[in-house]
Amino acid sequence: MNSKTESDTKTSNMMDSQETLQTEENVTENVAPEVNETENQTIEVPQTQEEVVARVKELAEADAPAEKQELDALKQAFYKIHKANVAAARAQFIENGGEPEAFLPTPNVLEDEFKAAMNVIKQKRTELQAELDRQKEENLQKKQEILERIKVLSATPEEANQAYKEFKELQNQWKELTLVPAEKANELWKTYQLYVEQYYDQLKLNNEFREYDFKKNLEIKTRLCETAEKLNEEADVISAFQQLQALHQEFKETGPVAKELREEIWARFKAASTAMNKRHQQYFEELKQKEEENLAHKTALCEKIEAIDLTAIKTAAAWEAQTQQIIEMQKEWRTIGFAPQKMNVKIFERFRGACDRFFTEKAAFFKRLKEEQAQNLAKKTELCEKAEALKDSTDWKATADKLMQIQKEWKTIGAVPKKHSESLWQRFIGACDYFFEQKGKNTASQRGEEKENLQKKEQVIEKLKALLESDEEENKQDAVRELMKEWNEIGFVPFKEKDKIYKAYHETVDQLFKALNMSAARRRLDNFKNNLKNDAKEGGQGLSRERERLIRAYENKRSEIKTYENNLGFLTCSSKKGSSLLNEMNKKMEKLKDELNLIGEKIAAIDKEMSAQAE
């Protein structure tokens, strides 16, 4: 998974602070933001704990205050990486054979450094906030004094005309005092506007000063209106909205215009602001909609992983196949944008938890598999040693029996690690083959007899083929058994011919038994159908009981066939004896399938009889 912290790029207070202005008096005083507020921006989060700590230390040593959004992102990133490292260490501990409850995470040496740097930043922010609060109170007192003086100047025309320069100086002082308590800002601004307008209304003896101020103020506010109107054409809504806030501040700081133009110029500026505010509102509504869609998409991925039945994954191949699907979902996750801020971390934790659950179970499975294969390796190595100890024996009969028993035991043992599988098998089969080759050489003196035996067995095969071509059914099965008995009583044949004659014999016998089984099956089915009418006289209950018995038999046969199929999947046949065993199992499975089909036909016959009764 990508370790980069997922954090929302928008701040909800941007929406909350948006102003929809109705009257000029609603424009708020320019109040400095609290230390914990930041502009809406994307924070580039470091990828490792070392980088996070380095960045926090850098912020702690900087003169400028650290932004809360970046601090929150850094803190979240540090502990997410810490949690991921602990989870990885735990998985490795379990994979190496440790018990889950015995796992103890290594202490994080970087955590103390991280906390110390964060405490320094916190202390600086606290001190800065205290200084801002003090400065705001001081500025509030100064502004109140300025208001009192402007109030005095606006009391009479004589006072207003004589103190024009003082009035302009008071205005400049007012603009320089920007920081005041937020709860007092609007009231201060309204009072200031009132007294300034009262002053200009009293300024009658020097119309030249007043008209000049009105003209300059009108030029400034007209320019501000034009700039605000152009903002609606900007593609970057966030940037345009921030520029609008600066225009509002400048509009507030600009003095009044002629009384007859005040409503008109404010209406124009307000219209441009309202249009921009609507665009800003729409932008965040669309962003919210997209984030909800992203949340739904991410939730669906979480549900998909959580729905995986881990108990149903039984093989290494199945685990690897499922792992690839998980990896693809992780890639898909990274292509999805942010979810809503209040859910972004939660949905990520849910997704990571589902992935961690999967990979923890996978690690446990492969740990068990590794242990089982190690045990199987030890067992098969022991059988190799037994076979090697017997390969030079000249007690042909007894040793052959022992080796065949060892071969049977070998087949009951499961898989070993892949890197040992082939070499171990070659070691085992090499010892077995060596013994049987020596045994064969020892019987070279019997070659003449073996040739006679070969001729006898060929004659048996010819007789079996004749039975296969015969249409006579009576006593055919007894004749086959007699010929098989005769075959078994014949001794060894030449070694190089044994596979060929054995194959020819079994192919013929298989064809005969298949034909006999099909004939017998047809007879049994016909007899069964004839007996159905007698069973039907007992009523539907007798047929139902027979059908239930056959259904159980059908399921048992299917289960037995499935067992054979599974066993066949584990067999490898590098030796001739292994190939023989495989052929025998295939024959048994074919016979079981024929019996399964017969049972199926019987069930169908019962269903047909029951349908006839129902009609």
C-alpha positions in Angstrom: 0.0 0.0 0.0 1.0 3.5 -0.6 2.2 4.9 2.8 1.5 8.6 1.9 -1.0 10.1 4.2 -4.4 10.6 2.7 -5.8 14.0 3.9 -8.5 16.2 2.4 -7.3 19.2 0.5 -10.2 21.4 1.4 -10.9 23.0 4.7 -14.5 23.3 5.8 -14.0 26.7 7.4 -13.5 28.1 3.8 -17.2 27.3 3.2 -18.2 28.6 6.6 -16.4 31.9 6.2 -17.9 32.7 2.8 -19.8 36.0 2.9 -22.9 36.7 0.9 -22.9 40.5 1.2 -26.2 42.4 1.2 -25.3 45.9 2.5 -22.1 47.8 2.8 -22.3 47.7 6.6 -22.1 43.9 6.5 -18.5 44.1 5.3 -16.5 42.9 8.3 -13.3 44.5 9.7 -10.0 42.9 8.6 -9.3 40.6 11.5 -6.1 38.6 11.6 -6.7 34.9 11.5 -6.2 32.8 14.6 -2.9 30.8 14.7 -4.7 27.5 14.0 -6.3 28.6 10.7 -4.6 28.1 7.2 -5.4 28.8 3.6 -6.8 25.9 1.6 -3.8 24.1 0.1 -2.4 20.6 -0.7 0.2 19.5 1.9 3.0 17.4 0.5 3.6 14.8 3.2 7.0 13.1 3.7 7.1 9.4 3.0 9.2 8.2 5.9 9.3 8.8 9.7 12.8 10.3 9.4 11.5 12.8 6.8 8.5 13.7 9.0 10.7 14.3 12.0 13.1 16.4 10.0 10.3 18.5 8.7 8.8 19.0 12.2 12.2 20.1 13.5 12.5 22.5 10.6 9.1 24.0 11.5 10.1 24.1 15.2 13.2 26.1 14.4 11.6 28.5 11.9 10.6 32.0 12.9 7.3 31.9 11.1 4.4 30.0 12.8 3.7 26.5 11.6 0.3 26.0 9.9 -2.1 23.7 11.7 -3.1 21.8 8.5 0.5 20.8 7.8 1.1 19.9 11.5 -2.0 17.7 11.5 -0.9 16.0 8.3 2.6 15.4 9.6 1.3 14.0 12.9 -1.1 11.7 11.0 1.6 10.6 8.6 4.1 9.8 11.5 1.7 7.5 13.3 0.4 5.9 10.1 3.9 4.9 9.1 4.6 3.8 12.7 1.5 1.6 12.6 2.4 0.1 9.2 5.9 -0.6 10.4 4.6 -2.4 13.5 2.2 -4.4 11.3 5.0 -5.4 8.9 7.2 -6.4 11.8 4.4 -8.5 13.4 3.7 -10.3 10.1 7.5 -11.0 9.7 7.6 -12.3 13.3 4.7 -14.7 12.6 6.2 -15.8 9.3 9.4 -16.6 11.1 7.6 -18.9 13.4 6.7 -16.7 16.3 3.4 -16.8 18.2 1.2 -13.7 17.6 0.6 -13.1 21.3 4.4 -13.2 21.9 5.1 -10.3 19.5 6.5 -7.1 21.2 7.1 -4.1 18.9 10.5 -2.5 18.9 10.4 1.0 20.7 10.3 3.8 18.2 13.4 5.9 18.9 12.1 8.7 16.6 8.9 9.2 18.6 10.6 11.1 21.4 12.2 13.5 18.9 8.9 13.9 17.1 7.0 14.8 20.4 9.7 17.1 21.6 9.7 19.1 18.3 5.9 19.2 18.3 5.9 20.5 21.9 8.3 23.3 20.8 5.9 24.3 18.0 2.9 24.1 20.3 4.6 26.4 22.8 5.5 28.9 20.1 1.9 28.9 18.8 0.6 29.5 22.3 3.0 32.4 22.8 2.2 33.9 19.4 -1.6 33.6 20.1 -1.1 35.4 23.4 0.9 38.1 21.7 -1.8 38.5 19.0 -4.5 38.7 21.7 -2.6 41.4 23.5 -2.0 43.4 20.3 -5.7 43.1 19.3 -6.8 44.6 22.6 -4.3 47.4 22.3 -5.5 48.1 18.7 -9.1 48.1 19.9 -8.3 50.7 22.5 -6.5 52.9 19.9 -9.3 52.6 17.4 -11.9 53.5 20.0 -9.8 56.7 20.7 -9.7 57.5 16.9 -13.5 57.0 16.7 -14.0 59.5 19.6 -11.8 62.1 17.9 -13.5 61.7 14.5 -16.8 62.0 16.3 -15.7 65.3 17.8 -14.5 66.5 14.4 -17.8 65.7 12.8 -19.9 67.5 15.4 -19.9 71.0 13.7 -19.0 72.3 10.2 -16.4 74.7 11.8 -14.6 71.9 13.5 -14.7 69.7 10.4 -13.2 72.4 8.1 -10.4 73.4 10.5 -9.2 69.8 11.2 -9.2 68.3 7.7 -5.5 67.4 7.8 -6.0 65.8 11.3 -8.9 63.8 9.9 -6.8 62.4 7.1 -4.1 61.4 9.5 -6.7 59.7 11.7 -7.8 57.7 8.7 -4.3 56.6 8.0 -3.8 55.5 11.6 -7.1 53.6 11.4 -5.9 51.7 8.3 -2.6 50.7 10.0 -4.4 49.2 13.0 -5.6 45.9 11.4 -5.8 43.5 14.3 -8.7 43.7 16.6 -10.9 41.1 18.5 -13.2 39.4 16.0 -16.3 40.0 18.1 -15.7 43.8 18.0 -14.7 44.2 14.4 -18.1 44.7 12.8 -19.3 47.1 15.4 -16.1 49.2 15.0 -16.5 49.3 11.3 -20.1 50.4 11.3 -19.2 53.2 13.8 -16.2 54.3 11.8 -18.3 54.5 8.6 -21.0 56.4 10.3 -18.6 59.0 11.8 -16.6 59.4 8.5 -19.8 60.0 6.5 -21.0 62.5 9.2 -17.6 64.3 8.9 -17.9 64.6 5.1 -21.5 65.8 5.4 -20.3 68.6 7.8 -17.4 69.5 5.5 -19.2 72.4 3.7 -16.7 75.3 3.9 -14.1 73.5 1.8 -15.9 71.8 -1.0 -12.7 71.5 -2.9 -11.2 69.0 -0.4 -14.4 67.1 -0.1 -15.1 66.8 -3.8 -11.5 65.8 -4.5 -11.7 62.9 -1.9 -15.1 61.8 -3.2 -13.6 61.7 -6.8 -10.5 59.7 -5.8 -12.6 57.3 -3.7 -15.0 56.8 -6.6 -12.1 56.0 -9.0 -10.7 53.5 -6.5 -14.1 51.8 -5.9 -14.9 51.8 -9.6 -11.6 50.0 -10.2 -12.4 47.5 -7.4 -15.8 46.8 -9.0 -14.2 46.2 -12.4 -11.6 43.9 -10.9 -14.3 42.0 -8.9 -16.4 41.6 -12.1 -13.4 40.1 -14.0 -12.8 37.6 -11.2 -15.9 35.7 -12.4 -14.0 34.9 -15.6 -11.1 33.2 -13.8 -10.9 29.4 -14.0 -9.3 29.0 -10.6 -12.3 29.5 -8.3 -10.3 29.3 -5.0 -7.8 31.9 -6.2 -10.6 34.2 -7.4 -12.4 33.9 -4.1 -9.2 34.8 -2.1 -8.6 37.8 -4.4 -12.2 38.9 -3.7 -11.5 38.9 0.0 -8.6 41.2 -0.6 -10.8 43.5 -2.7 -13.4 43.6 0.1 -10.7 44.7 2.5 -9.6 47.5 0.1 -13.2 48.5 -0.5 -13.7 48.9 3.3 -10.5 50.9 3.7 -11.5 53.3 0.9 -13.4 56.4 2.1 -16.9 57.4 1.0 -18.1 58.8 -2.4 -20.6 61.4 -3.1 -23.8 60.7 -1.3 -25.9 60.3 -4.4 -23.5 57.6 -5.8 -23.0 55.6 -2.6 -25.8 53.1 -3.2 -25.0 52.7 -6.9 -21.3 51.9 -6.4 -22.0 49.5 -3.5 -24.7 47.8 -5.5 -22.3 47.2 -8.4 -19.6 45.8 -6.1 -22.1 43.7 -4.2 -23.4 42.2 -7.5 -19.9 41.1 -8.5 -19.3 39.7 -5.0 -22.6 37.7 -5.1 -21.8 36.2 -8.4 -18.3 35.2 -7.2 -19.8 33.8 -4.0 -22.2 31.6 -6.0 -19.4 30.2 -8.1 -17.4 29.5 -4.9 -20.4 27.8 -3.3 -21.1 25.7 -6.5 -17.4 24.7 -6.6 -17.6 23.2 -3.1 -20.9 21.6 -3.8 -19.4 19.9 -6.8 -16.4 19.0 -4.8 -18.6 17.5 -2.1 -20.5 15.5 -4.6 -17.3 14.1 -6.1 -16.0 13.3 -2.6 -19.2 11.4 -1.9 -18.8 9.4 -5.1 -15.2 8.7 -4.1 -16.4 7.5 -0.7 -18.9 5.2 -2.3 -16.3 3.8 -4.6 -13.8 3.2 -1.7 -16.6 1.7 0.4 -17.3 -0.8 -2.4 -13.7 -1.8 -2.5 -13.7 -2.3 1.3 -16.8 -4.5 1.1 -15.3 -6.5 -1.7 -12.2 -7.4 0.3 -14.2 -7.9 3.5 -16.5 -10.3 1.7 -13.6 -12.7 0.8 -14.1 -16.0 2.6 -10.5 -16.7 3.8 -11.5 -20.1 5.1 -12.4 -21.2 1.6 -8.8 -20.6 0.3 -7.1 -23.9 0.7 -4.2 -24.0 -1.7 -1.1 -21.8 -2.3 -2.2 -21.2 -5.9 -5.6 -19.9 -4.7 -3.9 -17.6 -2.2 -1.6 -16.2 -4.9 -4.5 -15.7 -7.3 -6.5 -13.9 -4.6 -3.4 -11.8 -3.8 -3.2 -10.5 -7.3 -6.8 -9.4 -7.1 -6.1 -7.6 -3.8 -3.1 -5.8 -5.4 -5.3 -4.7 -8.3 -7.8 -3.3 -5.9 -5.0 -1.4 -4.1 -4.0 0.0 -7.4 -7.6 1.0 -8.1 -7.8 2.6 -4.7 -4.8 4.9 -5.5 -6.6 6.2 -8.6 -9.6 7.4 -6.5 -9.6 10.9 -5.1 -10.3 12.1 -1.6 -13.4 11.2 0.4 -15.2 13.8 2.6 -12.8 15.1 5.3 -14.7 13.5 8.2 -14.6 10.1 6.5 -11.3 10.2 4.6 -9.2 8.7 7.4 -11.9 6.3 8.6 -12.4 4.7 5.1 -8.6 4.4 4.6 -8.3 2.7 8.0 -11.1 0.3 7.0 -9.5 -0.5 3.7 -6.1 -1.0 5.2 -7.6 -3.2 8.0 -9.2 -5.4 5.4 -6.0 -5.8 3.5 -4.0 -6.4 6.7 -6.5 -9.1 7.6 -6.0 -10.8 4.3 -2.2 -10.7 4.3 -2.1 -11.8 8.0 -4.2 -14.9 7.2 -2.1 -15.6 4.1 1.1 -15.4 6.1 -0.4 -17.9 8.6 -1.4 -20.3 5.8 2.1 -20.3 4.3 3.6 -20.8 7.7 1.5 -23.9 8.2 2.2 -25.1 4.7 5.9 -24.6 5.2 5.8 -26.6 8.4 3.8 -29.4 6.8 6.2 -29.6 3.8 9.2 -29.7 6.2 7.6 -32.7 8.0 7.0 -34.3 4.6 10.6 -33.7 3.6 11.8 -35.4 6.7 9.5 -38.4 6.1 10.4 -38.9 2.5 14.1 -38.4 3.2 13.8 -41.3 5.7 12.2 -43.5 3.0 15.0 -42.7 0.7 17.5 -43.9 3.3 15.5 -47.1 3.7 15.3 -47.7 0.0 19.1 -47.0 -0.4 19.8 -49.5 2.5 17.8 -52.2 0.6 19.0 -51.6 -2.9 22.0 -54.0 -2.7 20.1 -56.8 -1.0 20.0 -60.2 -2.8 17.0 -61.5 -0.9 15.0 -60.7 -3.9 11.5 -61.7 -2.8 11.6 -60.2 0.7 13.3 -57.1 -0.4 11.0 -56.5 -3.3 8.0 -56.8 -0.9 9.6 -54.3 1.4 10.4 -51.8 -1.4 6.8 -52.0 -2.7 5.5 -51.3 0.8 7.9 -48.3 1.0 6.6 -47.1 -2.3 3.0 -47.3 -1.0 4.0 -45.3 2.0 5.7 -42.7 -0.2 2.4 -42.0 -2.0 0.6 -41.3 1.3 3.0 -38.5 2.1 2.1 -35.0 0.9 4.1 -32.5 -1.0 7.6 -31.3 -0.1 9.2 -27.9 -0.8 9.4 -27.4 -4.5 13.2 -27.0 -4.6 13.6 -30.5 -3.1 10.8 -32.3 -4.9 12.5 -33.5 -8.1 15.9 -34.3 -6.5 14.2 -36.3 -3.7 12.1 -38.2 -6.1 15.0 -39.1 -8.3 16.9 -40.3 -5.2 14.1 -42.5 -4.1 13.1 -44.0 -7.5 16.8 -44.4 -8.4 17.3 -46.7 -5.4 14.1 -48.7 -6.2 14.9 -49.0 -9.9 18.5 -50.1 -9.1 17.3 -53.0 -6.9 14.7 -54.2 -9.5 17.2 -54.0 -12.3 19.7 -56.1 -10.3 16.9 -58.5 -9.5 16.0 -58.7 -13.2 19.6 -59.4 -14.1 19.8 -62.2 -11.6 17.0 -64.0 -13.3 18.7 -64.0 -16.7 19.0 -67.8 -16.5 15.3 -68.0 -16.7 15.1 -66.4 -20.1 14.1 -69.6 -21.9 11.2 -70.1 -19.6 10.3 -66.5 -19.9 10.0 -66.8 -23.7 7.7 -69.8 -23.3 5.7 -67.8 -20.8 5.5 -65.0 -23.3 4.0 -67.3 -25.9 1.5 -68.7 -23.4 0.5 -65.2 -22.4 0.1 -64.2 -26.1 -2.2 -67.2 -26.5 -4.3 -66.1 -23.5 -4.6 -62.7 -25.1 -5.8 -64.2 -28.4 -8.4 -66.3 -26.6 -9.6 -63.1 -24.7 -9.8 -61.2 -28.0 -11.9 -64.1 -29.4 -14.3 -63.8 -26.5 -14.5 -60.1 -27.1 -15.6 -60.6 -30.7 -18.1 -63.4 -29.8 -21.8 -62.5 -29.6 -22.4 -65.3 -27.1 -23.2 -63.9 -23.7 -23.8 -67.0 -21.7 -20.9 -68.1 -19.6 -18.6 -65.4 -21.1 -17.8 -64.0 -17.7 -16.7 -67.4 -16.4 -14.6 -67.9 -19.4 -12.9 -64.6 -18.9 -12.2 -65.4 -15.3 -10.7 -68.8 -16.2 -8.4 -67.1 -18.8 -7.4 -64.5 -16.2 -6.6 -67.2 -13.7 -4.5 -69.0 -16.4 -2.6 -65.7 -17.1 -1.8 -65.2 -13.4 -0.4 -68.8 -13.2 2.0 -68.2 -16.0 5.4 -67.1 -14.8 7.6 -64.2 -15.8 8.2 -63.0 -19.4 11.3 -61.3 -20.8 11.9 -58.0 -19.1 11.9 -55.9 -22.3 8.6 -57.5 -23.4 6.7 -57.3 -20.1 5.3 -53.8 -20.5 4.1 -54.5 -24.0 2.4 -57.8 -23.2 1.0 -56.5 -20.0 -0.5 -53.5 -21.8 -2.0 -55.7 -24.5 -3.5 -58.0 -21.8 -5.0 -55.3 -19.8 -6.4 -53.4 -22.7 -8.2 -56.6 -23.9 -9.4 -57.4 -20.4 -10.6 -53.9 -19.9 -12.6 -54.0 -23.1 -14.1 -57.3 -22.1 -15.1 -56.1 -18.7 -16.5 -52.9 -20.1 -18.6 -54.9 -22.5 -19.6 -57.3 -19.7 -20.4 -54.5 -17.3 -22.5 -52.7 -19.9 -24.4 -55.8 -20.6 -24.9 -56.6 -17.0 -25.8 -53.0 -16.3 -28.5 -53.1 -19.0 -29.9 -56.3 -17.5 -29.9 -54.9 -14.0 -31.6 -51.8 -15.2 -34.2 -53.7 -17.1 -34.9 -55.9 -14.0 -35.0 -52.8 -11.9 -37.6 -51.2 -14.2 -39.7 -54.4 -14.2 -39.6 -54.5 -10.4 -40.7 -50.9 -10.2 -44.3 -51.9 -11.1 -44.4 -54.3 -8.2 -42.9 -51.7 -5.8 -45.5 -49.2 -7.1 -48.2 -51.4 -5.7 -47.0 -50.5 -2.3 -47.8 -46.9 -3.0 -45.7 -43.8 -3.6 -44.0 -44.3 -0.2 -42.1 -47.4 -1.4 -40.9 -45.7 -4.5 -39.9 -42.6 -2.4 -37.9 -44.7 0.0 -36.1 -46.5 -2.9 -35.4 -43.1 -4.5 -33.9 -41.7 -1.3 -31.7 -44.8 -1.0 -30.5 -44.3 -4.6 -29.9 -40.6 -4.0 -27.6 -41.4 -1.1 -25.8 -44.0 -3.1 -25.4 -41.5 -6.0 -23.8 -38.9 -3.7 -21.5 -41.5 -2.2 -20.3 -42.5 -5.7 -19.7 -38.9 -6.6 -17.7 -38.4 -3.4 -15.6 -41.5 -4.1 -14.9 -40.3 -7.7 -13.9 -36.9 -6.4 -11.5 -38.6 -4.0 -9.9 -40.6 -6.9 -9.6 -37.5 -9.0 -7.9 -35.6 -6.2 -5.5 -38.5 -5.6 -4.7 -38.6 -9.3 -3.7 -35.0 -9.2 -0.9 -35.7 -6.7 0.6 -38.7 -8.6 3.7 -38.4 -10.6 4.7 -41.3 -12.8 8.4 -41.2 -13.6 8.7 -45.0 -13.2 6.9 -47.8 -14.9 5.5 -49.0 -11.6 4.1 -45.6 -10.9 2.5 -45.6 -14.3 0.9 -49.0 -13.6 -0.6 -47.7 -10.4 -2.0 -44.7 -12.3 -3.7 -47.0 -14.9 -5.3 -49.1 -12.1 -6.7 -46.0 -10.5 -8.1 -44.7 -13.8 -9.8 -48.1 -14.4 -11.4 -48.0 -11.0 -12.6 -44.5 -11.5 -14.1 -45.4 -14.9 -15.9 -48.3 -13.2 -17.2 -45.9 -10.6 -18.5 -43.6 -13.3 -20.4 -46.4 -15.0 -22.0 -47.3 -11.7 -22.9 -43.7 -11.1 -24.6 -43.5 -14.5 -26.5 -46.7 -13.7 -27.8 -45.2 -10.4 -28.7 -42.0 -12.3 -30.8 -44.0 -14.8 -32.5 -45.9 -12.0 -33.5 -42.6 -10.3 -34.8 -41.3 -13.6 -36.9 -44.5 -14.0 -38.4 -44.0 -10.5 -39.2 -40.4 -11.4 -40.9 -41.5 -14.6 -42.9 -44.1 -12.7 -43.9 -41.6 -10.0 -45.0 -39.1 -12.7 -47.1 -41.7 -14.3 -48.8 -42.5 -11.0 -49.5 -38.8 -10.4 -51.2 -38.5 -13.8 
